[in-house]
Amino acid sequence: MKSLWKVWFSRRRSIYIRIARQCHSTPWRAYYLGHGGISRSIKDIKILKALQQQGIISRIYPW
């Protein structure tokens, strides 16, 4: 529930929602990955690449 409020009141909420819709995921997952969460699937990698293209994250680390 805590992450729900963080996403809802984020300045980049619309970006997280748009990326989540494009990748068939949730805005909470996009927020989590954008703030250093661990990717566990190909879908997560797509979200990370989209976040990088939007300029939200600077690098995707391979570990």
C-alpha positions, 0 to 999 in steps of 0.5 A: 500500500505504501508504494501505491501512494508513492506512485500516485503522488509522483511527479512522473506518474503519467510516464509510469502509467504510459510505460506500464500500458505499453509493456502490459504491466502495472505502474507500480512495477514501473515505479519499482524498477525505476527506483532500483528494483530488480528485474526478473523477466523480459517484460521488466527489461522492456520497462527498464529500456522505456524508462531509460529512453524517457530519461528517468534512469541513466543506466541499466546495470547487468547484475 
